[in-house]
Amino acid sequence: MAKNKRNINMPRPNIMWLWSAITLVIVGYWIFSNDEAAPIKSNWATVEQMVEAGDVEKIMVVNRDEARVVLKESSTEALRESDIRYKSVPKSGHQLYFNIGSVDSFKTDLEKAEERSGQSVVLTFENEKPWYDSWLVGLLPWVIMFGVWFLLMRGMARGGGGAGGGIMNVGKARAQEFDQSDPDKRITFKDVAGLEEAKVEIMEIVDFLKNAPKYRELGAKIPKGALLVGPPGTGKTLLAKAVAGEANVPFLSISGSDFVEMFVGVGASRVRDLFDQAKKKAPCIVFIDEIDAIGRARGKNAGFSGNDERENTLNQLLTEMDGFQTNAGVIVLAATNRADILDKALMRAGRFDRQIEVGLPELNERKEIFEVHLRKLKLDKDLDREFLAKQTPGFSGADIANVCNEAALIAARHNKDFVGKEDFLAAVDRIIGGLERKNKIISPEEKKTIAYHEAGHATVSWLLEHANPLVKVTIIPRGKALGAAWYLPEERQITTREQMMQELASLLAGRIAEEKFFGHLSTGALNDLERVTKTCYAMVAYYGMSEEVGSMSYYDSTSQSDMAFTKPYSERTAQQIDDEVRALIAKARAMAEQIIDEHREGLIELAELLLDKEVVFTEDVERIFGKRPGKENSKE
């Protein structure tokens, strides 16, 4: 029994090697087999006697090196019968061959032998290539073609097939299965910080997989799919893994781009195979990351592309999720940050029944995320987690992880024993503004212009109630910027027109300060002007904040408008929008000019302080201008 078991477990031989061996045997037999007898090697002394006896009919000198002797028919028969050594000489062709040293000396010796015998021998000269030359010329192109074809098929089989490889597996889905049985590798909701609302929505799916009879008794049906929508780095994939870990069911993960292949029909075949695998493992969760790779709206590129393989793949996915077949126990989770471009048929109830927003974390959620990523770091005992959360508004979970890693790298670079507050602030500055470029060559005139430009931003933003509060301002170049000001924006859900106007004024303050103190314009305000222009057009054309244009919005949140190649408004309206944008910029500019004129001395003092220290913090600005007007934002 043990012997049979060993034989069963032995790997099966590869059929390609078997066919290769058979081919080599046939070719070798064809080349080297010869039914006729082979000529016998001899020497000139023996052949000379045969010439004198009149037995030689012809001698062929091949490649000026080898002489082949053709005997007369009667002489060949007599030679085969008289001498056992020559019994196997061929009856046709040449019977003997020998090597000659020099062609001239051989001709001389042959002529002497002919004189003695009184008979002449036909002497010819030929050039002959080795047999393998012709074989190589004939077979080499075929060998190369076969080798290229074999490598190409093998590569495509590895790239398109499943774990088994082989050309027949090109239509297999390359889904990665995560084993949730190992406690060390298992991910649960405890490992996902923040995302409380998303957890509540998706918990029903977990509860159904654990307690399915409770729902079936009431006639309830579990959602067939849930779509996780949110910006990059917010934890959509991590949340999907946590769902599988909580439910303790098989988890198949695949990317949307894995379905796309150069062969027609491969994408649809992989979709079928994916759901076949999931049905065998049911109850099972299928997670498709970046589903927009195959889920784009159909028919939008008609006429521009003749390849509809992507649409065929989408059609098969739609059928598998809600077709005539039933996928009991298979739940599809998908993630994307481009839900606006997905096909409407994919988003309807019965396929992706729920859209779960996975947005950027709020203050308390960022604090929880910091707690997760700070576990592995050696930290200063006095480090305030809440302070770190306040310094990172708008950061995603991936950004926070990057901040923690950068802080540890900075601390190690300075040979510190632990990671402190200043390391985290430096890491935030590095991620937001880029690497410091202290060695960048800047003339004194340029440095002064930069200082007054940044002082203008800091002055106006500090003295306007609704502008973002200043954290620090520097004239040390970072990344592409020659100077920068850091603000701590208030985390609000809606923004009023007044707040946006004050933000515009603070952005224009740098350009205005250059004009008033130096009387010229520079290219340093490019980024400020770009942000001002985009904000003003959004206020007029999107948010309806213009009395002239009215309460109208030309924003297409779905990105599926039928008027994609034309403006959704007339030329007259376009002119009105341009006029209103100029009016808003003029109003914001006037607001900034008034503040700069009223606090001219303070701005000069702040600029000179920047030239001296290069970095100025909130305390210095407060000492010059006093406390900010309105409510205190620094502790919120």
Salt bridges, closest charged atoms under 4 A:
GLU48 OE2 - ARG116 NH2 2.53
GLU52 OE2 - ARG116 NE 2.57
GLU66 OE2 - ARG68 NE 2.85
ASP83 OD2 - ARG85 NH2 2.87
GLU128 OE2 - ARG68 NH2 3.04
GLU177 OE1 - LYS281 NZ 3.17
GLU196 OE2 - LYS199 NZ 3.85
GLU204 OE1 - ARG354 NH2 2.56
ASP207 OD2 - LYS214 NZ 3.12
ASP258 OD1 - ARG174 NH2 3.53
GLU261 OE1 - ARG270 NH2 3.08
ASP273 OD1 - LYS172 NZ 3.84
ASP322 OD1 - LYS224 NZ 3.10
ASP322 OD2 - ARG348 NH2 2.75
ASP340 OD1 - ARG338 NE 3.50
ASP343 OD2 - ARG298 NE 3.11
GLU371 OE2 - ARG385 NE 3.70
GLU386 OE2 - LYS390 NZ 3.95
GLU422 OE2 - LYS416 NZ 3.08
ASP423 OD1 - LYS416 NZ 2.93
ASP429 OD2 - LYS472 NZ 2.45
GLU436 OE1 - LYS438 NZ 3.58
GLU436 OE2 - ARG478 NH2 3.01
GLU490 OE1 - ARG492 NH1 3.32
GLU490 OE2 - LYS631 NZ 3.48
GLU491 OE2 - ARG366 NH2 2.54
GLU498 OE2 - HIS466 NE2 3.98
GLU514 OE2 - HIS453 ND1 2.58
GLU515 OE1 - ARG589 NH2 2.52
ASP528 OD2 - HIS453 NE2 3.13
ASP528 OD2 - HIS457 NE2 2.99
GLU530 OE2 - LYS534 NZ 3.15
ASP562 OD1 - LYS300 NZ 3.94
GLU571 OE2 - LYS567 NZ 3.12
ASP579 OD1 - ARG582 NH1 3.78
GLU593 OE2 - ARG589 NE 3.21
ASP597 OD1 - LYS516 NZ 3.29
GLU605 OE2 - ARG623 NH1 3.56
GLU614 OE2 - LYS447 NZ 3.20
GLU622 OE2 - LYS627 NZ 2.98
